Amino acid sequence: MKTTCCLIGLLSVSAWAGLSIKVDETTQQYTIEDNGQPVLTYNFGTVSAPAGVTGKYAVARSNYIHPLYGPNGEVLTADYPKDHPHHRGIYWAWPEVTYRGEMHDLHALQGVFARPVKMLRQKGGIIEAENVWKWGDTEPIVRERATIRVSPGRVVDLEFRLTAINEPVTIARRKQNMYGGLNLRFSERQEQVIVTNQSWGVISGVPPEGKGPVSVAIFQHPGNNTSEWAEYPKLNWLQPLFPAKDTVATLTKDKPLVLKYRLWIFTGAPDEKELTRRSREYK
């Protein structure tokens, strides 16, 4: 029995040792790899609009994940799509950010922006970054700490700690009943299927240049106190919503708002029993 325990421990260490981070110092892009295969890229630095993408919403942005990769290198997210150029892979932003009685839109990059401050940690499968939300792109109003942790088996844990710097800031969904929170804009896919329940949501289909279906499961931590979802199949969009319908969340300087999520990326179609098991495990 002792030998078996030691062997399990060695296998576990070996699996974690396969996680590493590749850094592009010029662009400030951080790519987490599992045994040399990319899992995701975190854009800490600013990403400008590509050629041909223009308009009010084609605004340079930072602080988001793109690409998210499938097990065989498939690109699972979209950035600067022409129909909604402010959509940017996986990003955490709200369309209604209110400060001193005025409202701006962090989701659509209008009047308030998340800007990089410092990379706090980048080791193994963990990235921890400090950003600030700037009102009018000048006045810092919210301090954000974003933690991205990749585990073996393409499990991605996300944690966001939001603290008002001086005066309170409120965040809400569009019209307090539509979209907002952890936003996920996926790449176009064939045979797309979206399934949700109170515990989890999953989007599945064949991504560009994919040879078969790849699924992304999304789990909300119970501490978020919400279980609502937004689905826009024509946009390849699946989102766990925050805050709850017809409410706002208030950020103060005394107590951070902490939001947590988990993603699981896998080949094949979703299995509801396995998703429910993993949801219980996460909770």
N, C-alpha and C positions, 0 to 999 in steps of 0.2 A: 504493500500500500504506500509506503514511504517513497519508493522509486516512482510510482505512478504520479504522486503529487509533485515530485520534483520535475518530472517530464512535462506535466501540464504547465507548470510555472515557466519552464524554458520555452515552451511553445508560445505562451502568452507574451513573454519578453521579446521573442523573435518577431511576433506579429507587430507589436508596437514599435520595434526598432526599424521596421520598414517604412515608417512615416517620416517624411522630410519636407523641407520648404525650400523652394527655389525663388530667388529674389531678383527682379529686374530693377537695379538701382536707378536707372534712368526714368522709368515710368512709375516706379513704386508699386509694381504689381507683385503680389505674393501668391505663389502657386503651391498648394499642399499636394504632395505626391504620396502614393502608397506603392512601395516597391517600384518606383520609377514611373508609375502611371498617374497622370493628373486626376485629382478628385475635384478641385475647384480652384479658381483664382479670385483673390480678394483685391479689388482696386482701391488701394489706399490713396494713391495719387489721382490727379485729375485726368479724366478721359474726355477728349473733345469730340464733337460730332464728326462722323466720317463724311467724305465727299458725297454730295448729292442729298444729304439729309439737312433740311433747313427749316426755318420757321420759328415761331414764338417758343415752342417747347423743345427745340433742339439745343438744349443748354448743356454746357460742359458740367460734368458731375464727378463725384468721388464717393467713397464709402459704400461700396456694394459688391456683390459676388457675381461675377460673370467671367468666363463660362463656369457652369456646373457641368461636370462630365459624367457620362455613363461608364460602365465597366469596360467597354471596348473603345473608349475615347470619343464617344458620341457627344456632340454639343447639345445640352438639354435646355439651355436658356437663350433668351434673345436680348440684345442690347440695341438701342436706337432703332426699333422697328419703325418703318415709315408711317404706319397708321397712328402710332402713339410714341413719338420719338423720346418722350420723357421716361418711358418704361425702360428699366435697366436691370435685367436679370432678377436677382434676389436682393431686395432693398427694404429697409424699414423706415417708413415715412408716412405722414398723415396729410390729407388735403386741407384740413382745418387746424392751423396752428395759430393760437390767439395770444397776443402779448400787448399789454397796455391798451386793451380794447380794440386793437386792430388785428385783422386776420390775414395771414399769408398761407401759401400752399407749398409745403415741403415735398409732397408727392409729385407735383407737376413742375417743381423747381421755379416757383414764382414768388419772389420776395424774401424767401428764407432758404438757407443752404447749409448742408453739413460739410464742414471743411476739416481736413486732417490737421492734427496737432503733433502727436507723437506715437511712434510704434513702441508699445510697452513690452511686448514679448513676441517672439517668433522662434519657436523651438519644437522639433518633432512635428506633431500634428496640431499645434496650438498657435493661434494668432490672437493677440490682444492689442487693440488700438484705441487711442483717445482721439475723439473728434469734438468739434463744437458746432452748434447750430448758430449761424450768424444772421441776424435780422437786417435785411437790406444788404446782406453780404458784408456788413461792417461791425455791428454790435453783437458780441457773443451773448446768447441768452440761455443756452442749454449745454451742459457738459455731458457728453456721451462716451461710455466705455463699451465697446463691442468686442465680444469674445467668440471666436470660431474654433471649435475643437472637432477634429476628425479622428474617429476611432477605426480600427480594422473592420473590414466589412462594409465600408462606405456609409458609415453612420456619422452624421454631422450635427453637433449640438451648437445652438446659437443662444447667446445671452446678451441682452442689451440693458444697460443701467443708465437711466436718464435722470439728470438732476438740474433743476433750474439754478442759474448762476446767481441771480439777484432776485428779481420779482417773479411771482408765479407765472407759469406758462400752461395753457391748456391745449390738449390735442383731441381730435375727434375725427370720425369718419366723414365722408362727403355727405352733407345734409344730415349727419348723425345717424344715417341708416343704410349707407351704401358701402363703399370700399374704404380701406385704410388699415394700416398695421404692418404686418410682415407681407410684403408684396412679392409675388412670384409670377414672372412673365416667362413662359416656356417657349421653346422653339416650336415651329410648326411640326405636326406629326400626323402620320396616317393611322387610321383605326384608333383614334383617340377615345379613351374611356375615362370619365371622372366619377369617382364614388366618394361619398362623405357620410360620416355619422358623427355623433357627439365626441367620439374619442379620436378619430383620425380622418384624414382625407388623402386620396391618392389619385394621381394622374398617370395614365399609361398610354403607350402608343409607340409607333415606329418613328424615331427622330430622323432628321436629315442624315443621309448616308448610313443609316442604321440597317442592320440585317434582320432585326426582330424587335419585338416590343421591349421597352425599358420603362420601368415604373419609378416614380418618386413619391414616397409616402411622407406625410407631414403630420407631426404630433404636436399638440399644444400642451404645455405644462399646466397642471391644474391650478397653479398659483396665478395664472393669467386671468382666471375667473370668467372666461368666455368659452363658448363652444359653437359659435356661429361661423359660417363659411360663405365666401363669395365665389361664384363660378361664372366665367365668361368663356364658354367653349370656343367661340369663334376667334378669341384672342389667345387661346391656349393658356388660360389664366385660372389658377386656383389659389385661394387666399384664406388663411385663418384670420378672422376679423378681431380687431381691438380698437377701442373699447366696445362694450355692449351697445346695442341699439338704443338710440335716444339718450345717450350719456356722453359726458366728456371726462377725460382723465386730467387731473391737475398735477403738474410737476412743481415741486418746491425745492428750496435749497437745503432743507433739513432732512429730507428722506427721499432716497432715489426710488424711482419706479423701475422695477426689474421685470423683464419679460423673457421667457424661455421657450424655445422650440427645438424639436429634433426632426431631422430629415433622414430618410433611409433610401438609398438608391440601389436598385437591383434589376437584374435581367428577368424578363418574363412578365406575365400578367399578375395582378394582385391576388393574394389569397386572404380572404377575410378573417379566417381563424388565426393565421399568422400575424396579421396586422393587429388584431385585437390583443393577442398575446404580447406583442412588442409594445403596444400602448400601455398595457398594465405594467410591464417591466419598466417603462419610462416613468410612470407615475410613482 
